[in-house]
Amino acid sequence: MYNINFFRSQLGQAAIASIAAMATFVVLSSHITVTTPTPTVAAYEQVEIA
């Protein structure tokens, strides 16, 4: 299936573009650092009714 005639076809070129896009996504997403958000402290007092 993966011979030179396949890659010359429109489907083969779409497969190459898809593989290139996935590889680019993996490379770019590995550079993203995920930081955890800092918890916000409540600025109001809580009142309990017994």
Secondary structure, DSSP 4 states (H G I P E B T S, - for coil): --SHHHHHSHHHHHHHHHHHHHHHHHHHHTTPPP-PPPPPPP-S------
